[in-house]
Amino acid sequence: MDYKLTATPRDARGKKLRRLRAEGRLPAIVYGHRQPAEPLLLDGHEFRKVFARAGRSHLLDLAIDGGRAEKVIIKEVQTHPRRQGAVHVDFYRIDLKEKLQVEVPIDFTGEAPAVKNGDGDLLTSLHHLRVECLPGDIPDSIPVDLSGLDEIDAGVRVGDVVVPEGVTVLHDPEDLIVKVHAHRVVVEEEVAPEEGAEAVAEGEEPAAEGEEGQAEGESE
C-alpha cells in the first residue's frame, strides 16, 4: 500500500508556530542522505490519518510544494505532555538500495489452549520486533502463532519466529515474546488472636489494671 503526504516549506518559528498549530498545521523536518535538512509544514489531520495506518515501519511518499515525491520514513514523532497528538515530526530520506533498521509490529494469531482452558494467563513481553532489511522488504507485520501454547510455561521466543527472506531480526534469539503463566494465587495469612482475646472468647473476664492488687488488699 502506498502512503502519501504533502508538505510545504517552513520558515516560521516560535510564536508563529504556535499559531500555525492552532490552525491545524504541523511542523516537521526531513533530512538524511547527505542532503540538507528542510523544515516543513504538514496538514495535521492528513498526517494523523497516514500515521495511524503506516506507523513507523512503512515508507511514505512525501511531496514538497507540489514537487516530485521522495521516499521517507517517520523517524520521530514529538508529542506534548499535556495535549493529545503530535507537535513535530522528523522524516528520514530513504535510499531504496540501502538497508535500514525499523520496528515491525507483531501479529498474534491463534489462541493458546492453556489460556482457553483456564489453566493460565498470557504474558506478552514484546509487541514489536526490530529488524534490518532493504526498504522494499519491510514486512507489514510479523506473525506469531499462539496455538502451540498448551501448557503452563510454554512460550515463544524470538528464535522461534520465521521472518521473510532478506529480513534480519536484531533481538537476541532467546528473548521471550510471549508465555503462559500460572494464575496468581493470593494466600491470606491467618492472624492468631491475642491472649486477651482468647480469654474473652473462653468466657473469662480479663482483669482490669489494678484489680489484682485491690483484691489482695481486701483479703488482708
DRENDO-1510 file (C-alpha; in Angstrom, 1 decimal, always signed):
<recs>
REC; n; res; u; v; w
REC; 1; MET; +0.0; +0.0; +0.0 .
REC; 2; ASP; +1.3; +3.5; -0.9 .
REC; 3; TYR; +1.1; +6.2; +1.8 .
REC; 4; LYS; +1.3; +9.7; +0.6 .
REC; 5; LEU; +1.8; +13.1; +2.4 .
REC; 6; THR; +2.1; +16.6; +1.0 .
REC; 7; ALA; +4.1; +19.4; +2.7 .
REC; 8; THR; +5.2; +23.0; +2.2 .
REC; 9; PRO; +8.5; +24.7; +3.1 .
REC; 10; ARG; +8.5; +26.3; +6.5 .
REC; 11; ASP; +10.3; +29.4; +7.9 .
REC; 12; ALA; +8.1; +30.1; +10.8 .
REC; 13; ARG; +9.4; +29.8; +14.4 .
REC; 14; GLY; +8.4; +30.4; +18.0 .
REC; 15; LYS; +5.0; +32.2; +18.4 .
REC; 16; LYS; +4.3; +31.8; +14.7 .
REC; 17; LEU; +4.5; +28.0; +15.1 .
REC; 18; ARG; +2.0; +28.1; +18.0 .
REC; 19; ARG; -0.4; +30.0; +15.8 .
REC; 20; LEU; +0.0; +27.6; +13.0 .
REC; 21; ARG; -0.5; +24.5; +15.2 .
REC; 22; ALA; -3.7; +26.2; +16.5 .
REC; 23; GLU; -4.8; +26.4; +12.8 .
REC; 24; GLY; -4.2; +22.6; +12.3 .
REC; 25; ARG; -0.8; +22.8; +10.7 .
REC; 26; LEU; +2.0; +20.5; +11.9 .
REC; 27; PRO; +5.7; +21.5; +11.9 .
REC; 28; ALA; +8.1; +18.8; +10.5 .
REC; 29; ILE; +11.6; +18.4; +9.1 .
REC; 30; VAL; +13.1; +16.0; +6.6 .
REC; 31; TYR; +16.8; +15.1; +6.5 .
REC; 32; GLY; +19.2; +12.3; +5.5 .
REC; 33; HIS; +21.5; +11.0; +2.8 .
REC; 34; ARG; +23.9; +13.9; +2.6 .
REC; 35; GLN; +21.1; +16.4; +1.7 .
REC; 36; PRO; +20.4; +19.5; +3.8 .
REC; 37; ALA; +17.7; +19.3; +6.4 .
REC; 38; GLU; +14.5; +21.0; +5.2 .
REC; 39; PRO; +11.8; +22.4; +7.6 .
REC; 40; LEU; +8.3; +21.7; +6.6 .
REC; 41; LEU; +4.6; +22.2; +7.4 .
REC; 42; LEU; +2.1; +19.4; +7.1 .
REC; 43; ASP; -1.7; +19.3; +7.4 .
REC; 44; GLY; -2.2; +17.9; +10.9 .
REC; 45; HIS; -5.3; +16.0; +10.0 .
REC; 46; GLU; -3.8; +14.4; +7.0 .
REC; 47; PHE; -0.7; +13.3; +9.0 .
REC; 48; ARG; -2.8; +11.7; +11.7 .
REC; 49; LYS; -4.7; +9.6; +9.2 .
REC; 50; VAL; -1.5; +8.4; +7.4 .
REC; 51; PHE; +0.4; +7.8; +10.7 .
REC; 52; ALA; -2.5; +5.6; +12.0 .
REC; 53; ARG; -2.1; +3.3; +9.0 .
REC; 54; ALA; +1.6; +3.5; +8.2 .
REC; 55; GLY; +3.2; +3.8; +11.7 .
REC; 56; ARG; +7.0; +4.0; +11.8 .
REC; 57; SER; +7.7; +0.9; +9.7 .
REC; 58; HIS; +6.3; +1.8; +6.3 .
REC; 59; LEU; +7.7; +4.0; +3.5 .
REC; 60; LEU; +5.9; +7.2; +2.7 .
REC; 61; ASP; +5.8; +9.3; -0.5 .
REC; 62; LEU; +6.5; +12.8; +0.6 .
REC; 63; ALA; +5.8; +15.6; -1.9 .
REC; 64; ILE; +7.1; +19.0; -1.0 .
REC; 65; ASP; +5.4; +22.1; -2.5 .
REC; 66; GLY; +4.0; +20.1; -5.4 .
REC; 67; GLY; +7.3; +18.7; -6.4 .
REC; 68; ARG; +8.3; +15.1; -7.1 .
REC; 69; ALA; +7.6; +12.7; -4.2 .
REC; 70; GLU; +10.6; +11.2; -2.4 .
REC; 71; LYS; +10.6; +8.1; -0.2 .
REC; 72; VAL; +10.9; +8.8; +3.5 .
REC; 73; ILE; +10.2; +7.0; +6.8 .
REC; 74; ILE; +8.9; +8.6; +10.0 .
REC; 75; LYS; +11.9; +8.8; +12.3 .
REC; 76; GLU; +10.4; +10.5; +15.3 .
REC; 77; VAL; +7.1; +12.0; +16.4 .
REC; 78; GLN; +7.2; +14.5; +19.2 .
REC; 79; THR; +4.1; +14.9; +21.4 .
REC; 80; HIS; +3.1; +17.4; +24.1 .
REC; 81; PRO; +3.0; +16.1; +27.7 .
REC; 82; ARG; -0.5; +17.6; +28.3 .
REC; 83; ARG; -2.0; +17.7; +24.9 .
REC; 84; GLN; -3.1; +14.9; +22.6 .
REC; 85; GLY; -1.5; +14.4; +19.2 .
REC; 86; ALA; +1.9; +15.2; +17.5 .
REC; 87; VAL; +3.6; +18.6; +17.8 .
REC; 88; HIS; +6.5; +17.9; +15.5 .
REC; 89; VAL; +7.6; +15.1; +13.1 .
REC; 90; ASP; +11.0; +14.0; +11.8 .
REC; 91; PHE; +11.2; +12.3; +8.4 .
REC; 92; TYR; +14.3; +10.5; +7.1 .
REC; 93; ARG; +15.1; +10.2; +3.4 .
REC; 94; ILE; +15.4; +6.6; +2.2 .
REC; 95; ASP; +17.8; +5.1; -0.3 .
REC; 96; LEU; +16.0; +2.0; -1.7 .
REC; 97; LYS; +19.3; +0.2; -2.1 .
REC; 98; GLU; +20.4; +0.7; +1.5 .
REC; 99; LYS; +19.3; -1.4; +4.4 .
REC; 100; LEU; +17.7; +0.3; +7.3 .
REC; 101; GLN; +16.5; -0.7; +10.8 .
REC; 102; VAL; +12.8; -0.4; +11.7 .
REC; 103; GLU; +10.4; -1.8; +14.3 .
REC; 104; VAL; +7.7; -4.1; +12.9 .
REC; 105; PRO; +4.6; -4.9; +14.9 .
REC; 106; ILE; +3.9; -8.5; +16.0 .
REC; 107; ASP; +0.7; -10.0; +14.8 .
REC; 108; PHE; -0.5; -12.6; +17.3 .
REC; 109; THR; -2.6; -15.3; +15.7 .
REC; 110; GLY; -4.5; -18.3; +17.0 .
REC; 111; GLU; -5.5; -19.0; +20.6 .
REC; 112; ALA; -3.4; -20.5; +23.4 .
REC; 113; PRO; -5.1; -23.8; +24.6 .
REC; 114; ALA; -3.7; -23.3; +28.1 .
REC; 115; VAL; -5.4; -19.9; +28.3 .
REC; 116; LYS; -8.6; -21.1; +26.6 .
REC; 117; ASN; -8.9; -23.9; +29.1 .
REC; 118; GLY; -8.4; -21.5; +32.1 .
REC; 119; ASP; -5.1; -23.0; +33.2 .
REC; 120; GLY; -3.1; -19.8; +32.9 .
REC; 121; ASP; -2.7; -16.3; +31.7 .
REC; 122; LEU; -0.9; -14.9; +28.7 .
REC; 123; LEU; +2.1; -12.7; +29.4 .
REC; 124; THR; +3.3; -10.6; +26.4 .
REC; 125; SER; +6.9; -9.2; +26.6 .
REC; 126; LEU; +7.3; -7.9; +23.1 .
REC; 127; HIS; +4.8; -6.2; +20.8 .
REC; 128; HIS; +7.3; -5.1; +18.1 .
REC; 129; LEU; +10.5; -6.7; +16.6 .
REC; 130; ARG; +13.4; -4.5; +15.5 .
REC; 131; VAL; +14.6; -5.8; +12.1 .
REC; 132; GLU; +17.1; -4.8; +9.4 .
REC; 133; CYS; +16.3; -5.1; +5.7 .
REC; 134; LEU; +16.0; -3.2; +2.4 .
REC; 135; PRO; +13.2; -0.6; +2.4 .
REC; 136; GLY; +11.2; -2.7; -0.1 .
REC; 137; ASP; +11.4; -5.8; +2.1 .
REC; 138; ILE; +9.9; -4.3; +5.2 .
REC; 139; PRO; +7.0; -6.6; +6.3 .
REC; 140; ASP; +3.7; -5.2; +7.3 .
REC; 141; SER; +3.8; -7.3; +10.5 .
REC; 142; ILE; +5.5; -10.5; +11.8 .
REC; 143; PRO; +3.1; -13.3; +12.7 .
REC; 144; VAL; +3.4; -15.2; +16.0 .
REC; 145; ASP; +1.2; -18.3; +16.4 .
REC; 146; LEU; -0.2; -18.9; +19.9 .
REC; 147; SER; -1.9; -22.2; +19.1 .
REC; 148; GLY; +1.0; -24.3; +20.4 .
REC; 149; LEU; +1.0; -22.9; +23.9 .
REC; 150; ASP; -0.9; -25.8; +25.5 .
REC; 151; GLU; +0.7; -25.9; +29.0 .
REC; 152; ILE; +2.0; -23.6; +31.8 .
REC; 153; ASP; +5.4; -22.0; +31.0 .
REC; 154; ALA; +5.0; -22.7; +27.3 .
REC; 155; GLY; +6.3; -19.7; +25.3 .
REC; 156; VAL; +7.5; -18.3; +22.0 .
REC; 157; ARG; +11.0; -16.8; +21.8 .
REC; 158; VAL; +12.5; -14.6; +19.1 .
REC; 159; GLY; +14.4; -17.6; +17.7 .
REC; 160; ASP; +11.1; -19.4; +17.1 .
REC; 161; VAL; +9.8; -16.7; +14.7 .
REC; 162; VAL; +10.0; -17.2; +10.9 .
REC; 163; VAL; +10.6; -13.9; +9.0 .
REC; 164; PRO; +10.6; -13.3; +5.3 .
REC; 165; GLU; +13.8; -13.7; +3.3 .
REC; 166; GLY; +16.1; -10.7; +3.4 .
REC; 167; VAL; +14.8; -9.6; +6.9 .
REC; 168; THR; +17.2; -9.9; +9.9 .
REC; 169; VAL; +15.8; -9.8; +13.4 .
REC; 170; LEU; +18.1; -7.8; +15.7 .
REC; 171; HIS; +16.9; -9.2; +19.0 .
REC; 172; ASP; +18.6; -12.0; +21.0 .
REC; 173; PRO; +17.1; -15.3; +19.8 .
REC; 174; GLU; +16.4; -16.1; +23.5 .
REC; 175; ASP; +14.4; -13.0; +24.1 .
REC; 176; LEU; +10.9; -14.0; +25.2 .
REC; 177; ILE; +7.9; -12.7; +23.1 .
REC; 178; VAL; +5.0; -14.4; +24.9 .
REC; 179; LYS; +4.5; -17.0; +27.6 .
REC; 180; VAL; +1.7; -18.8; +29.5 .
REC; 181; HIS; +1.9; -18.1; +33.3 .
REC; 182; ALA; +0.1; -19.9; +36.0 .
REC; 183; HIS; -2.7; -18.0; +37.7 .
REC; 184; ARG; -1.6; -15.9; +40.6 .
REC; 185; VAL; -3.0; -17.3; +43.9 .
REC; 186; VAL; -3.4; -14.9; +46.8 .
REC; 187; VAL; -3.0; -16.7; +50.1 .
REC; 188; GLU; -4.4; -14.9; +53.1 .
REC; 189; GLU; -2.5; -15.5; +56.3 .
REC; 190; GLU; -4.5; -16.4; +59.4 .
REC; 191; VAL; -3.9; -13.9; +62.2 .
REC; 192; ALA; -3.5; -15.5; +65.6 .
REC; 193; PRO; -5.8; -14.0; +68.3 .
REC; 194; GLU; -4.1; -12.2; +71.2 .
REC; 195; GLU; -4.0; -13.9; +74.6 .
REC; 196; GLY; -6.6; -11.5; +76.0 .
REC; 197; ALA; -8.9; -12.2; +73.1 .
REC; 198; GLU; -8.6; -15.9; +73.7 .
REC; 199; ALA; -9.6; -15.4; +77.3 .
REC; 200; VAL; -12.6; -13.4; +76.4 .
REC; 201; ALA; -13.6; -16.0; +73.8 .
REC; 202; GLU; -13.5; -18.7; +76.5 .
REC; 203; GLY; -15.8; -16.6; +78.8 .
REC; 204; GLU; -13.0; -15.4; +81.2 .
REC; 205; GLU; -13.1; -11.7; +82.1 .
REC; 206; PRO; -9.6; -10.2; +81.7 .
REC; 207; ALA; -8.5; -8.5; +84.9 .
REC; 208; ALA; -8.6; -4.7; +84.7 .
REC; 209; GLU; -5.4; -2.9; +85.6 .
REC; 210; GLY; -5.1; -2.6; +89.4 .
REC; 211; GLU; -7.9; -5.1; +90.2 .
REC; 212; GLU; -5.4; -7.8; +91.2 .
REC; 213; GLY; -3.8; -5.5; +93.8 .
REC; 214; GLN; -7.2; -4.3; +95.1 .
REC; 215; ALA; -8.3; -7.9; +95.7 .
REC; 216; GLU; -5.2; -8.7; +97.7 .
REC; 217; GLY; -5.8; -5.6; +99.9 .
REC; 218; GLU; -9.4; -6.7; +100.7 .
REC; 219; SER; -8.2; -10.1; +101.8 .
REC; 220; GLU; -6.0; -8.6; +104.4 .
</recs>
